[in-house]
Amino acid sequence: MPTRSSPQTRLVLEALSAEPERWRYGYDLLRVTGLKSGSLYPILARLTERGWLEATWEEDGPPGRPRRHLYRVTAEGARAAAVSQAGGRRSVVRRRRLAGETG
């Protein structure tokens, strides 16, 4: 992962890398990361453009609710997250949990 990646970007990538096969939607990531939507969604767009995330639309949603955009980490994104963590930085997600933050 480039050293220019923000802590918020690393946070999103780490959250998605925790369960790489699972599709996650934005609201779920907002809760896990504690980020605001104005920060999260541009990060998701950049990571998707970079090829570190896959994005798709929800197939079937509950009646009366719009379909949600879903995201999951790619193999390249998982490698980038692993490099970030191996570089001596403690997981941002883990630090938040240890600090008792709920997001």
C-alpha atoms as a printed R data frame, in Angstrom:
    type eleno elety resid chain resno       x       y      z
1   ATOM     1    CA   MET     A     1   0.000   0.000  0.000
2   ATOM     2    CA   PRO     A     2   1.458   3.383 -0.861
3   ATOM     3    CA   THR     A     3   2.607   5.382  2.139
4   ATOM     4    CA   ARG     A     4   0.343   8.224  1.021
5   ATOM     5    CA   SER     A     5  -2.786   6.282  1.899
6   ATOM     6    CA   SER     A     6  -4.708   8.037  4.603
7   ATOM     7    CA   PRO     A     7  -5.550   6.382  7.915
8   ATOM     8    CA   GLN     A     8  -9.185   6.463  6.796
9   ATOM     9    CA   THR     A     9  -8.347   4.579  3.588
10  ATOM    10    CA   ARG     A    10  -6.385   1.979  5.550
11  ATOM    11    CA   LEU     A    11  -9.308   1.677  7.959
12  ATOM    12    CA   VAL     A    12 -11.748   0.888  5.141
13  ATOM    13    CA   LEU     A    13  -9.388  -1.576  3.503
14  ATOM    14    CA   GLU     A    14  -8.694  -3.332  6.800
15  ATOM    15    CA   ALA     A    15 -12.402  -3.570  7.597
16  ATOM    16    CA   LEU     A    16 -13.107  -5.192  4.246
17  ATOM    17    CA   SER     A    17 -10.038  -7.446  4.484
18  ATOM    18    CA   ALA     A    18 -11.228  -8.877  7.795
19  ATOM    19    CA   GLU     A    19 -13.795 -10.920  5.825
20  ATOM    20    CA   PRO     A    20 -12.559 -10.883  2.226
21  ATOM    21    CA   GLU     A    21 -15.292 -13.116  0.791
22  ATOM    22    CA   ARG     A    22 -18.151 -11.121  2.335
23  ATOM    23    CA   TRP     A    23 -19.973  -8.417  0.397
24  ATOM    24    CA   ARG     A    24 -20.446  -5.342  2.623
25  ATOM    25    CA   TYR     A    25 -22.696  -2.347  2.093
26  ATOM    26    CA   GLY     A    26 -21.902   1.255  2.918
27  ATOM    27    CA   TYR     A    27 -23.985   1.553  6.077
28  ATOM    28    CA   ASP     A    28 -22.284  -1.507  7.520
29  ATOM    29    CA   LEU     A    29 -18.872   0.011  6.759
30  ATOM    30    CA   LEU     A    30 -19.941   3.312  8.313
31  ATOM    31    CA   ARG     A    31 -20.733   1.505 11.561
32  ATOM    32    CA   VAL     A    32 -17.526  -0.561 11.563
33  ATOM    33    CA   THR     A    33 -15.149   2.256 10.677
34  ATOM    34    CA   GLY     A    34 -16.849   5.183 12.381
35  ATOM    35    CA   LEU     A    35 -16.298   7.311  9.275
36  ATOM    36    CA   LYS     A    36 -18.833   9.787  7.950
37  ATOM    37    CA   SER     A    37 -20.497   9.092  4.600
38  ATOM    38    CA   GLY     A    38 -18.733  12.084  3.033
39  ATOM    39    CA   SER     A    39 -15.420  10.359  3.746
40  ATOM    40    CA   LEU     A    40 -16.387   6.732  3.210
41  ATOM    41    CA   TYR     A    41 -18.001   6.835 -0.224
42  ATOM    42    CA   PRO     A    42 -15.160   8.703 -1.989
43  ATOM    43    CA   ILE     A    43 -12.708   6.215 -0.459
44  ATOM    44    CA   LEU     A    44 -14.792   3.289 -1.718
45  ATOM    45    CA   ALA     A    45 -14.870   4.850 -5.192
46  ATOM    46    CA   ARG     A    46 -11.077   5.369 -5.240
47  ATOM    47    CA   LEU     A    47 -10.344   1.850 -3.999
48  ATOM    48    CA   THR     A    48 -12.706   0.416 -6.606
49  ATOM    49    CA   GLU     A    49 -11.030   2.444 -9.379
50  ATOM    50    CA   ARG     A    50  -7.625   1.252 -8.137
51  ATOM    51    CA   GLY     A    51  -8.813  -2.371 -8.412
52  ATOM    52    CA   TRP     A    52  -8.588  -3.043 -4.689
53  ATOM    53    CA   LEU     A    53 -12.359  -3.463 -4.280
54  ATOM    54    CA   GLU     A    54 -15.105  -5.064 -6.299
55  ATOM    55    CA   ALA     A    55 -18.455  -3.294 -6.363
56  ATOM    56    CA   THR     A    56 -21.875  -4.536 -7.406
57  ATOM    57    CA   TRP     A    57 -25.520  -3.745 -6.848
58  ATOM    58    CA   GLU     A    58 -27.652  -5.763 -4.461
59  ATOM    59    CA   GLU     A    59 -29.749  -8.303 -6.370
60  ATOM    60    CA   ASP     A    60 -32.925  -8.272 -4.322
61  ATOM    61    CA   GLY     A    61 -33.689  -5.750 -1.647
62  ATOM    62    CA   PRO     A    62 -36.696  -5.478  0.607
63  ATOM    63    CA   PRO     A    63 -39.751  -3.948 -1.074
64  ATOM    64    CA   GLY     A    64 -39.841  -0.176 -0.806
65  ATOM    65    CA   ARG     A    65 -36.094   0.222 -0.257
66  ATOM    66    CA   PRO     A    66 -33.657   1.052 -3.037
67  ATOM    67    CA   ARG     A    67 -31.012  -1.504 -3.929
68  ATOM    68    CA   ARG     A    68 -27.706  -1.053 -2.127
69  ATOM    69    CA   HIS     A    69 -24.208  -0.917 -3.552
70  ATOM    70    CA   LEU     A    70 -22.062  -3.754 -2.171
71  ATOM    71    CA   TYR     A    71 -18.280  -3.943 -1.851
72  ATOM    72    CA   ARG     A    72 -15.647  -6.576 -1.147
73  ATOM    73    CA   VAL     A    73 -11.880  -6.573 -1.241
74  ATOM    74    CA   THR     A    74  -9.984  -8.055 -4.199
75  ATOM    75    CA   ALA     A    75  -6.851 -10.181 -3.869
76  ATOM    76    CA   GLU     A    76  -4.788  -7.111 -4.751
77  ATOM    77    CA   GLY     A    77  -6.575  -5.057 -2.089
78  ATOM    78    CA   ALA     A    78  -6.045  -7.776  0.516
79  ATOM    79    CA   ARG     A    79  -2.321  -7.815 -0.305
80  ATOM    80    CA   ALA     A    80  -2.186  -4.039  0.055
81  ATOM    81    CA   ALA     A    81  -3.893  -4.238  3.456
82  ATOM    82    CA   ALA     A    82  -1.475  -6.972  4.567
83  ATOM    83    CA   VAL     A    83   1.526  -4.857  3.517
84  ATOM    84    CA   SER     A    84   0.105  -1.946  5.496
85  ATOM    85    CA   GLN     A    85  -0.272  -4.065  8.616
86  ATOM    86    CA   ALA     A    86   3.126  -5.756  8.183
87  ATOM    87    CA   GLY     A    87   4.774  -2.344  7.997
88  ATOM    88    CA   GLY     A    88   4.583  -2.094 11.760
89  ATOM    89    CA   ARG     A    89   1.345  -0.141 12.003
90  ATOM    90    CA   ARG     A    90  -1.229  -1.686 14.284
91  ATOM    91    CA   SER     A    91  -4.525  -2.307 12.657
92  ATOM    92    CA   VAL     A    92  -6.633   0.840 12.765
93  ATOM    93    CA   VAL     A    93  -9.741  -1.320 13.225
94  ATOM    94    CA   ARG     A    94  -8.121  -3.148 16.126
95  ATOM    95    CA   ARG     A    95  -6.975   0.110 17.745
96  ATOM    96    CA   ARG     A    96 -10.556   1.417 17.588
97  ATOM    97    CA   ARG     A    97 -11.862  -1.776 19.201
98  ATOM    98    CA   LEU     A    98  -9.202  -1.684 21.936
99  ATOM    99    CA   ALA     A    99 -10.079   1.934 22.640
100 ATOM   100    CA   GLY     A   100 -13.722   0.933 23.107
101 ATOM   101    CA   GLU     A   101 -15.020   2.900 20.155
102 ATOM   102    CA   THR     A   102 -18.156   1.427 18.646
103 ATOM   103    CA   GLY     A   103 -18.428   3.451 15.426
